């Protein structure tokens, strides 16, 4: 397995794309905390910061398919750098208005503008890998894409916090510069002179049953992730160990990284749709024992174990899109990420209600149920049709 990843990183175009994804992951991991702290610093109100983050998340989620289509139809070479610069400019404008003690409504609006201009760098990477490396190495590229995304979600907030301790303005600039660098580096090819980015139109959502099914599973997967992401801090607080929420979530991320790298380095014979549904089913089953946790010490290894299935699900998702929407570009993945974001928002809200009226681990029980049942039914349906 290690040899296959070494063969990938020896290729100059692959290394360039990995540099781009590293910068993108870091920027996207930083941006939520940057927006929150920038607005709170100006207004003295965390609720105002929360509204700005909500505006960013809502605008980014709703506009993602539009930005994906723009990149596909109008040219990635032009629009990825343009969107990256717009994203950086919105962050700098947010910081300048905050330093000038601008009104809260304007700060919230600039948070939304940042979301509207977020470049779909991870979505476009799925297209670029096929041209950057040989087909046998594409799955390894997908696995490293998932890895860099997860690492960004861990390292980004930590870096953002550190930058705010150093200076109150450097965080927004660093976040924007990282995105611009990612946009400029995100189109490596084996032969730049013959690079083409002319994806097929995405299948009509209302006419493509496989794509609709994938979006439905994505909503469920996002719901499960939201339940876990909010359920962990709530459980830690109920056990009077709120400070351990970060390390506990990191244990889930570590499991995801290990599982994704293992999955990406293997050769598989089973159909990719079965592998994707199997990973979602495994995640649901592995979340069931989390209900038995009675403290952080027992919760950490159970989350690590569950994360081992989340990584393969992410990598298999990229391959599944190659089957249900062959030849499509960034737009198809942005629809999936929007579906996951909607599910995550619903799961996050549900986790708070469950934790209030149930036990500390109630969110994990619901997450297990909503992941296991539909994935099992889908696999059985596919088996029956065959």
Backbone torsions as a table, in degrees:
resi	resn	phi	psi	omega
1	UNK	NA	-44.2	-179.9
2	UNK	-60.8	-38.9	-179.1
3	UNK	-61.4	-37.4	-178.9
4	UNK	-67.1	-36.6	177.6
5	UNK	-72.1	-35.1	176.5
6	UNK	-64.7	-38.8	177.0
7	UNK	-61.8	-33.6	179.5
8	UNK	-69.7	-50.1	-173.9
9	UNK	-74.1	-11.7	174.6
10	UNK	-72.2	-17.6	-179.2
11	UNK	-83.5	125.8	-177.6
12	UNK	-58.8	-44.2	178.4
13	UNK	-61.3	-36.7	178.8
14	UNK	-66.9	-41.2	178.9
15	UNK	-62.2	-40.1	-179.9
16	UNK	-63.9	-41.5	178.1
17	UNK	-66.0	-37.8	177.9
18	UNK	-65.7	-37.3	174.5
19	UNK	-61.0	-43.4	-179.6
20	UNK	-62.6	-45.4	-178.7
21	UNK	-68.6	-31.9	176.2
22	UNK	-63.7	-45.2	178.7
23	UNK	-65.8	-41.1	179.8
24	UNK	-64.2	-44.9	179.7
25	UNK	-61.2	-39.7	179.0
26	UNK	-65.5	-44.1	-179.9
27	UNK	-63.8	-47.4	-178.1
28	UNK	-68.4	-28.5	175.2
29	UNK	-72.8	-27.5	-178.6
30	UNK	-84.4	-31.3	-161.5
31	UNK	-62.4	-39.9	-177.6
32	UNK	-62.0	-45.9	179.9
33	UNK	-69.6	-35.6	177.5
34	UNK	-60.2	-48.0	180.0
35	UNK	-62.4	-45.7	-178.3
36	UNK	-60.5	-51.1	-175.5
37	UNK	-70.1	-34.8	179.5
38	UNK	-64.0	-45.6	-179.6
39	UNK	-70.0	-41.6	179.6
40	UNK	-63.7	-37.5	179.0
41	UNK	-62.2	-36.1	-177.3
42	UNK	-80.1	-44.2	-173.0
43	UNK	-96.5	-17.2	-175.3
44	UNK	71.8	17.3	-175.1
45	UNK	-130.2	119.2	174.5
46	UNK	-69.0	-33.8	174.2
47	UNK	-58.5	-39.5	176.3
48	UNK	-62.8	-40.9	175.8
49	UNK	-61.8	-39.5	177.7
50	UNK	-63.9	-39.0	177.6
51	UNK	-64.2	-38.8	179.0
52	UNK	-65.4	-41.0	177.6
53	UNK	-65.2	-41.3	178.4
54	UNK	-62.5	-40.9	177.8
55	UNK	-63.1	-40.7	177.1
56	UNK	-61.6	-49.6	-176.6
57	UNK	-64.9	-42.2	-179.3
58	UNK	-65.5	-46.2	-179.4
59	UNK	-64.6	-41.4	-180.0
60	UNK	-64.8	-42.4	-178.0
61	UNK	-68.9	-45.5	-177.0
62	UNK	-68.9	-36.9	-174.9
63	UNK	-89.1	-5.5	-174.7
64	UNK	-56.7	-47.7	178.8
65	UNK	-62.0	-34.2	178.5
66	UNK	-65.6	-44.5	178.9
67	UNK	-67.0	-36.9	176.5
68	UNK	-62.5	-43.1	178.4
69	UNK	-65.8	-37.9	178.6
70	UNK	-60.3	-44.2	179.1
71	UNK	-65.4	-41.3	-178.7
72	UNK	-67.4	-45.2	-170.7
73	UNK	-88.1	-30.4	-174.1
74	UNK	-105.2	-5.2	174.9
75	UNK	111.8	115.8	-179.9
76	UNK	-67.1	-35.9	-177.7
77	UNK	-61.1	-32.7	179.3
78	UNK	-86.9	-49.4	-166.2
79	UNK	-83.9	-26.0	175.1
80	UNK	-64.7	-48.2	175.3
81	UNK	-63.5	-37.9	-179.7
82	UNK	-63.1	-47.4	178.4
83	UNK	-63.9	-37.5	179.1
84	UNK	-62.8	-42.5	178.2
85	UNK	-66.1	-40.7	177.2
86	UNK	-62.1	-40.3	177.2
87	UNK	-62.2	-45.9	178.9
88	UNK	-64.7	-41.1	179.9
89	UNK	-64.3	-38.5	178.6
90	UNK	-64.8	-39.3	178.4
91	UNK	-66.3	-42.2	178.3
92	UNK	-64.7	-42.0	177.5
93	UNK	-61.5	-40.8	176.8
94	UNK	-59.0	-43.7	-179.4
95	UNK	-66.3	-41.7	-179.2
96	UNK	-65.6	-43.2	178.8
97	UNK	-65.1	-38.1	178.4
98	UNK	-64.3	-41.2	178.7
99	UNK	-66.3	-28.9	178.3
100	UNK	-87.3	8.1	-179.4
101	UNK	57.0	45.2	178.4
102	UNK	-67.1	166.8	-178.0
103	UNK	-66.4	152.8	-177.4
104	UNK	-62.3	-38.3	-178.1
105	UNK	-62.3	-34.7	178.7
106	UNK	-70.9	-38.5	177.8
107	UNK	-64.3	-41.4	177.2
108	UNK	-63.8	-41.5	177.9
109	UNK	-62.1	-39.3	178.2
110	UNK	-69.8	-30.9	172.4
111	UNK	-61.9	-42.4	176.6
112	UNK	-65.1	-39.2	178.5
113	UNK	-62.6	-37.2	176.5
114	UNK	-60.4	-42.0	177.4
115	UNK	-64.9	-39.3	-179.2
116	UNK	-64.7	-27.3	-175.9
117	UNK	-104.3	6.0	-179.8
118	UNK	-61.0	121.6	-177.6
119	UNK	-72.7	136.7	-178.8
120	UNK	-79.7	64.7	-172.1
121	UNK	-70.2	-41.8	179.7
122	UNK	-71.4	-34.5	177.9
123	UNK	-66.7	-41.8	-179.4
124	UNK	-71.8	-24.5	179.9
125	UNK	-62.4	-31.3	178.7
126	UNK	-58.9	-36.4	178.4
127	UNK	-74.7	-39.3	-173.7
128	UNK	-68.8	-35.1	-177.2
129	UNK	-57.7	-38.1	-178.0
130	UNK	-63.2	-26.5	178.9
131	UNK	-98.3	-18.2	-178.0
132	UNK	-83.3	-29.0	-175.1
133	UNK	-137.4	169.7	176.4
134	UNK	-68.0	153.6	-177.9
135	UNK	-54.0	-33.8	-178.3
136	UNK	-65.8	-19.3	-177.2
137	UNK	-104.2	-0.7	-175.1
138	UNK	-62.3	-43.0	-179.5
139	UNK	-61.4	-35.6	177.0
140	UNK	-63.6	-38.5	176.7
141	UNK	-63.0	-41.5	177.1
142	UNK	-61.2	-41.3	-179.1
143	UNK	-64.3	-41.8	179.3
144	UNK	-69.9	-31.3	174.6
145	UNK	-60.9	-46.9	177.5
146	UNK	-62.1	-41.4	179.5
147	UNK	-59.8	-47.7	-176.9
148	UNK	-67.7	-32.7	175.7
149	UNK	-64.1	-46.3	-179.8
150	UNK	-64.5	-41.9	179.0
151	UNK	-63.2	-37.3	178.0
152	UNK	-63.0	-37.2	179.9
153	UNK	-69.4	-22.3	177.6
154	UNK	-90.0	-48.0	-174.7
155	UNK	-78.9	-31.1	-175.6
156	UNK	-59.5	-53.8	179.2
157	UNK	-60.0	-37.3	179.1
158	UNK	-63.8	-42.8	179.4
159	UNK	-66.9	-40.7	179.2
160	UNK	-60.0	-43.6	178.7
161	UNK	-62.3	-42.1	179.9
162	UNK	-64.1	-42.8	-179.6
163	UNK	-64.8	-34.7	177.7
164	UNK	-69.7	-27.0	174.5
165	UNK	-71.4	-32.6	-179.6
166	UNK	-77.0	-45.9	-177.3
167	UNK	-155.2	152.7	-178.8
168	UNK	-85.5	-7.4	-176.3
169	UNK	-119.1	-17.2	-172.4
170	UNK	-71.8	-24.6	-177.1
171	UNK	-61.6	-46.8	-179.5
172	UNK	-62.8	-40.1	-179.8
173	UNK	-66.6	-45.1	-179.5
174	UNK	-62.4	-40.9	179.6
175	UNK	-62.9	-43.6	179.4
176	UNK	-68.5	-42.1	-179.7
177	UNK	-63.1	-39.2	178.2
178	UNK	-61.0	-40.8	179.6
179	UNK	-67.8	-40.4	178.6
180	UNK	-63.6	-44.1	177.8
181	UNK	-59.8	-41.6	178.8
182	UNK	-63.5	-41.6	179.3
183	UNK	-63.2	-36.6	-178.6
184	UNK	-77.0	-25.0	-176.9
185	UNK	-99.3	1.0	-164.8
186	UNK	-86.8	8.2	-178.7
187	UNK	-126.2	58.5	176.6
188	UNK	-76.3	150.2	176.0
189	UNK	-143.3	161.2	174.8
190	UNK	-69.2	-32.6	179.7
191	UNK	-139.0	91.5	-175.5
192	UNK	-54.5	-29.6	-178.6
193	UNK	-67.2	-23.6	-177.6
194	UNK	-111.1	18.1	-179.9
195	UNK	-68.6	133.9	175.3
196	UNK	-129.7	140.8	175.4
197	UNK	-133.8	78.8	-176.9
198	UNK	-130.9	69.7	-175.7
199	UNK	-67.9	155.4	174.8
200	UNK	-69.3	150.9	175.1
201	UNK	-58.7	142.4	178.6
202	UNK	-67.0	142.7	178.1
203	UNK	-57.1	147.6	176.9
204	UNK	-60.3	125.4	-174.9
205	UNK	-58.7	-38.4	-175.7
206	UNK	-78.3	-12.7	-177.4
207	UNK	-110.4	-8.7	-177.2
208	UNK	-105.9	97.5	179.7
209	UNK	-61.8	-40.6	178.3
210	UNK	-61.0	-41.2	-179.1
211	UNK	-69.9	-39.4	175.6
212	UNK	-62.0	-40.7	177.2
213	UNK	-62.7	-40.3	179.0
214	UNK	-64.2	-41.0	178.5
215	UNK	-64.7	-37.8	178.4
216	UNK	-63.5	-43.9	178.1
217	UNK	-65.6	-35.1	179.1
218	UNK	-64.2	-39.0	176.5
219	UNK	-61.5	-44.0	179.6
220	UNK	-64.4	-43.5	179.9
221	UNK	-63.2	-42.1	176.6
222	UNK	-62.7	-39.0	177.6
223	UNK	-61.9	-42.8	177.8
224	UNK	-63.3	-41.8	179.3
225	UNK	-64.3	-42.5	178.8
226	UNK	-61.8	-40.3	177.4
227	UNK	-61.2	-39.8	180.0
228	UNK	-71.0	-46.3	-175.3
229	UNK	-62.6	-35.0	178.3
230	UNK	-91.0	-33.1	-179.1
231	UNK	-64.5	-34.6	-178.3
232	UNK	-64.6	-52.5	177.8
233	UNK	-60.4	-36.8	179.5
234	UNK	-64.9	-44.2	178.5
235	UNK	-62.5	-42.9	179.2
236	UNK	-60.8	-40.1	178.8
237	UNK	-66.7	-39.6	179.3
238	UNK	-63.8	-28.5	178.6
239	UNK	-91.6	7.1	178.6
240	UNK	63.7	36.3	175.8
241	UNK	-135.1	53.5	-176.4
242	UNK	-58.8	-32.5	-177.4
243	UNK	-66.6	-14.8	-178.9
244	UNK	-92.7	3.2	-179.7
245	UNK	-60.1	-43.5	179.9
246	UNK	-61.3	-53.1	177.5
247	UNK	-58.5	-35.5	179.3
248	UNK	-66.2	-43.6	176.1
249	UNK	-65.2	-34.6	178.2
250	UNK	-64.4	-32.5	178.9
251	UNK	-64.8	-37.8	175.8
252	UNK	-64.8	-41.1	179.9
253	UNK	-66.0	-38.6	178.3
254	UNK	-62.5	-44.0	177.0
255	UNK	-60.1	-40.1	179.0
256	UNK	-62.6	-42.5	179.7
257	UNK	-63.0	-47.9	-178.9
258	UNK	-62.4	-45.5	-179.3
259	UNK	-64.8	-40.1	179.1
260	UNK	-64.9	-42.2	178.8
261	UNK	-66.2	-40.0	177.2
262	UNK	-62.4	-47.0	-178.4
263	UNK	-63.8	-43.4	-177.4
264	UNK	-68.4	-22.1	-177.8
265	UNK	-92.1	1.2	-177.7
266	UNK	-104.5	158.0	172.4
267	UNK	-96.8	131.2	-175.0
268	UNK	-119.6	144.2	176.8
269	UNK	-106.1	-25.7	-178.5
270	UNK	-66.3	148.8	176.6
271	UNK	-57.1	145.5	-173.5
272	UNK	-64.5	-34.3	178.4
273	UNK	-63.9	-38.3	176.6
274	UNK	-65.4	-38.5	180.0
275	UNK	-66.2	-39.8	179.0
276	UNK	-65.1	-49.7	179.5
277	UNK	-64.0	-36.2	177.6
278	UNK	-63.7	-37.3	178.1
279	UNK	-67.4	-41.3	177.6
280	UNK	-64.1	-41.7	177.6
281	UNK	-62.4	-43.7	179.2
282	UNK	-61.9	-39.1	178.1
283	UNK	-61.7	-44.7	178.5
284	UNK	-60.9	-43.5	-179.6
285	UNK	-66.9	-37.3	-178.4
286	UNK	-75.8	-18.7	175.6
287	UNK	-79.2	-20.6	-178.3
288	UNK	-58.9	-46.3	-179.8
289	UNK	-65.6	-16.7	179.9
290	UNK	-61.8	-26.4	178.5
291	UNK	-59.2	-25.8	-177.1
292	UNK	-81.2	-8.4	-178.0
293	UNK	-63.8	139.6	179.6
294	UNK	-123.1	10.7	178.4
295	UNK	178.3	170.5	-178.6
296	UNK	-57.7	-34.5	-177.0
297	UNK	-64.3	-40.8	178.8
298	UNK	-83.2	-24.2	-178.6
299	UNK	-72.9	-39.5	-174.4
300	UNK	-57.0	-52.4	-179.3
301	UNK	-66.6	-30.4	178.3
302	UNK	-69.2	-37.9	175.8
303	UNK	-67.9	-38.9	176.4
304	UNK	-59.2	-43.4	-180.0
305	UNK	-64.9	-43.1	179.2
306	UNK	-65.0	-37.0	179.5
307	UNK	-62.2	-24.9	178.8
308	UNK	-59.9	-24.7	178.7
309	UNK	-92.3	-24.4	-177.9
310	UNK	-68.8	-39.8	178.7
311	UNK	-60.0	-50.9	176.8
312	UNK	-58.8	-35.6	178.4
313	UNK	-62.3	-38.9	179.5
314	UNK	-66.8	-44.1	-179.8
315	UNK	-67.7	-43.5	-179.9
316	UNK	-64.2	-27.3	177.4
317	UNK	-60.5	-43.9	178.7
318	UNK	-59.0	-44.8	-179.8
319	UNK	-67.8	-35.5	179.4
320	UNK	-62.9	-40.0	177.1
321	UNK	-62.1	-33.5	177.2
322	UNK	-64.0	-21.3	-179.7
323	UNK	-93.4	-48.5	-175.1
324	UNK	-81.1	-21.6	177.5
325	UNK	-137.6	64.7	-174.3
326	UNK	-61.7	135.3	177.1
327	UNK	77.9	-0.6	-179.0
328	UNK	-75.9	164.3	-176.4
329	UNK	-104.1	-139.9	-175.0
330	UNK	-68.9	-28.8	-174.0
331	UNK	-59.3	-40.7	-176.7
332	UNK	-61.9	-41.3	179.8
333	UNK	-71.5	-32.6	179.1
334	UNK	-66.8	-32.0	174.2
335	UNK	-63.5	-40.5	179.6
336	UNK	-65.4	-44.9	-179.3
337	UNK	-65.6	-33.5	175.6
338	UNK	-65.7	-41.8	177.1
339	UNK	-62.4	-42.8	178.5
340	UNK	-64.4	-39.1	179.5
341	UNK	-63.4	-41.8	176.9
342	UNK	-62.4	-44.1	177.1
343	UNK	-63.4	-39.2	179.8
344	UNK	-64.6	-40.5	178.4
345	UNK	-62.1	-44.0	179.2
346	UNK	-65.3	-42.4	179.0
347	UNK	-64.4	-38.5	179.1
348	UNK	-63.7	-43.8	178.8
349	UNK	-64.9	-41.8	-179.3
350	UNK	-64.7	-34.7	-178.8
351	UNK	-61.2	-40.9	179.1
352	UNK	-62.7	-42.3	179.6
353	UNK	-65.8	-44.6	-178.0
354	UNK	-63.3	-41.5	-178.2
355	UNK	-68.7	-29.6	179.8
356	UNK	-72.4	-41.2	-173.8
357	UNK	-103.9	-3.1	-179.9
358	UNK	-130.6	-162.3	179.6
359	UNK	-79.5	173.8	-177.6
360	UNK	-63.3	-28.5	-176.5
361	UNK	-103.2	10.5	-179.8
362	UNK	-57.6	-39.8	179.0
363	UNK	-58.3	-32.9	-178.7
364	UNK	-72.1	-33.0	177.4
365	UNK	-65.2	-43.6	178.8
366	UNK	-67.7	-40.8	178.2
367	UNK	-59.2	-43.4	178.7
368	UNK	-60.7	-43.5	-176.6
369	UNK	-67.1	-45.7	-175.2
370	UNK	-72.5	-20.2	176.5
371	UNK	-87.3	-41.8	-173.8
372	UNK	-69.3	-48.5	-172.9
373	UNK	-61.4	-54.7	-177.5
374	UNK	-67.2	-36.0	179.5
375	UNK	-65.9	-41.3	178.4
376	UNK	-65.1	-43.4	178.8
377	UNK	-63.0	-41.1	180.0
378	UNK	-65.0	-41.8	178.8
379	UNK	-65.4	-41.9	178.6
380	UNK	-65.4	-37.7	178.0
381	UNK	-64.2	-42.7	178.5
382	UNK	-64.3	-39.5	179.4
383	UNK	-65.5	-39.0	-180.0
384	UNK	-66.6	-38.9	179.5
385	UNK	-67.2	-32.3	179.1
386	UNK	-74.4	NA	NA
